[in-house]
Amino acid sequence: MSLPISVMHLFVVAFGEEAAGKNFLVIAYVIEAFFGLEILLKFFTSYKDYETFQVITSLKKIAQNYIMNGTFILDIVAFFPFNMLFPAAVSLTPL
């Protein structure tokens, strides 16, 4: 999912926000929603314990594994809406 966002940001850097129009924001918000959905789904996705080779389906153990050993922090940072909280800091204008 990061490839479409990267391409869209390159387009905005090259041609400006006016050229991207409102469709850029709609597409960006839809992709952000998919990131949030991915985070939620990871809390319900079973995993295989590599020590016992058993499939873990306990929601508590899945959540502990995702937060402690998974990519939870990276997912939260990727999902965090920096452009909504700091609009002037991430405004992209052409050079």
Backbone hydrogen bonds in HBPLUS format (Angstrom, degrees):
<---DONOR---> <-ACCEPTOR-->    atom                        ^
c    i                          cat <-CA-CA->   ^        H-A-AA   ^      H-
h    n   atom  resd res      DA  || num        DHA   H-A  angle D-A-AA Bond
n    s   type  num  typ     dist DA aas  dist angle  dist       angle   num
A0006-SER N   A0002-SER O   2.92 MM   4  6.07 159.1  1.96 150.1 156.2     1
A0007-VAL N   A0003-LEU O   2.96 MM   4  6.18 163.3  1.99 156.9 160.7     2
A0008-MET N   A0004-PRO O   2.93 MM   4  6.09 158.5  1.98 146.6 152.8     3
A0009-HIS N   A0005-ILE O   2.89 MM   4  6.13 156.1  1.95 151.1 157.4     4
A0010-LEU N   A0006-SER O   2.99 MM   4  6.21 155.6  2.05 147.4 154.1     5
A0011-PHE N   A0007-VAL O   3.01 MM   4  6.26 151.7  2.09 145.6 153.1     6
A0012-VAL N   A0008-MET O   3.02 MM   4  6.33 155.6  2.09 146.6 152.6     7
A0013-VAL N   A0009-HIS O   2.90 MM   4  6.13 159.0  1.94 150.6 156.3     8
A0014-ALA N   A0010-LEU O   2.95 MM   4  6.09 154.9  2.01 144.8 151.7     9
A0015-PHE N   A0011-PHE O   2.88 MM   4  5.98 165.0  1.90 154.5 158.2    10
A0016-GLY N   A0012-VAL O   2.70 MM   4  4.64 142.9  1.83 129.3 136.4    11
A0021-GLY N   A0017-GLU O   3.06 MM   4  6.31 151.3  2.15 148.9 155.7    12
A0026-VAL N   A0022-LYS O   3.14 MM   4  6.48 161.3  2.18 153.6 158.6    13
A0027-ILE N   A0023-ASN O   2.94 MM   4  6.07 170.8  1.95 154.5 156.8    14
A0028-ALA N   A0024-PHE O   2.90 MM   4  6.03 158.5  1.95 147.3 154.1    15
A0029-TYR N   A0025-LEU O   2.90 MM   4  6.08 157.0  1.96 149.0 154.5    16
A0030-VAL N   A0026-VAL O   2.98 MM   4  6.21 152.6  2.06 148.5 156.2    17
A0031-ILE N   A0027-ILE O   2.99 MM   4  6.22 160.9  2.02 151.1 155.9    18
A0032-GLU N   A0028-ALA O   2.94 MM   4  6.15 153.0  2.01 143.4 151.4    19
A0033-ALA N   A0029-TYR O   2.91 MM   4  6.12 147.9  2.02 140.6 149.1    20
A0034-PHE N   A0030-VAL O   3.06 MM   4  6.44 146.0  2.18 143.0 151.9    21
A0035-PHE N   A0031-ILE O   3.06 MM   4  6.45 146.1  2.17 143.9 153.1    22
A0036-GLY N   A0032-GLU O   3.05 MM   4  6.43 155.4  2.11 148.7 154.7    23
A0037-LEU N   A0033-ALA O   2.88 MM   4  6.17 153.7  1.95 146.8 154.6    24
A0038-GLU N   A0034-PHE O   2.88 MM   4  6.06 150.0  1.97 143.7 151.7    25
A0039-ILE N   A0035-PHE O   3.10 MM   4  6.43 151.4  2.19 145.9 152.8    26
A0040-LEU N   A0036-GLY O   3.10 MM   4  6.44 161.2  2.14 148.7 153.2    27
A0041-LEU N   A0037-LEU O   2.89 MM   4  6.11 160.6  1.92 151.4 156.9    28
A0042-LYS N   A0038-GLU O   3.04 MM   4  6.21 146.2  2.15 144.6 152.6    29
A0043-PHE N   A0040-LEU O   3.12 MM   3  5.49 145.2  2.25 106.2 115.9    30
A0044-PHE N   A0041-LEU O   2.98 MM   3  5.29 155.4  2.04 108.8 116.8    31
A0056-ILE N   A0047-TYR O   2.73 MM   9  5.46 168.8  1.74 177.5 173.9    32
A0049-ASP N   A0054-GLN O   2.86 MM   5  5.50 167.3  1.88 164.9 162.1    33
A0053-PHE N   A0049-ASP O   2.66 MM   4  5.14 133.1  1.87 145.3 157.8    34
A0062-ILE N   A0058-SER O   2.86 MM   4  6.11 156.2  1.92 155.6 163.5    35
A0063-ALA N   A0059-LEU O   2.94 MM   4  6.06 162.5  1.97 145.9 150.2    36
A0064-GLN N   A0060-LYS O   2.98 MM   4  6.20 160.5  2.02 146.3 152.0    37
A0065-ASN N   A0061-LYS O   2.91 MM   4  6.00 159.4  1.95 144.8 150.6    38
A0066-TYR N   A0062-ILE O   2.92 MM   4  6.11 160.8  1.96 150.6 155.9    39
A0067-ILE N   A0063-ALA O   2.96 MM   4  6.08 164.3  1.98 151.9 156.0    40
A0068-MET N   A0064-GLN O   2.88 MM   4  5.82 165.7  1.90 149.2 154.1    41
A0069-ASN N   A0065-ASN O   2.80 MM   4  5.22 147.7  1.90 132.4 143.4    42
A0070-GLY N   A0065-ASN O   3.03 MM   5  6.28 117.2  2.44 144.1 153.4    43
A0070-GLY N   A0066-TYR O   3.14 MM   4  4.26 129.1  2.41 101.8 112.0    44
A0075-ASP N   A0071-THR O   2.85 MM   4  6.06 157.1  1.90 155.5 162.7    45
A0076-ILE N   A0072-PHE O   2.90 MM   4  6.14 157.7  1.95 154.2 160.0    46
A0077-VAL N   A0073-ILE O   2.98 MM   4  6.22 161.7  2.02 151.1 155.9    47
A0078-ALA N   A0074-LEU O   2.95 MM   4  6.14 156.3  2.01 145.9 152.6    48
A0079-PHE N   A0075-ASP O   2.90 MM   4  6.03 142.9  2.04 142.5 152.9    49
A0080-PHE N   A0076-ILE O   2.88 MM   4  5.90 133.6  2.10 145.5 156.6    50
A0082-PHE N   A0080-PHE O   2.91 MM   2  5.82 130.6  2.16 112.0  96.9    51
A0084-MET N   A0081-PRO O   3.14 MM   3  5.46 141.8  2.29 105.9 116.1    52
A0085-LEU N   A0081-PRO O   3.26 MM   4  6.59 156.7  2.31 153.0 159.3    53
A0086-PHE N   A0082-PHE O   2.85 MM   4  5.76 160.7  1.89 156.7 161.6    54
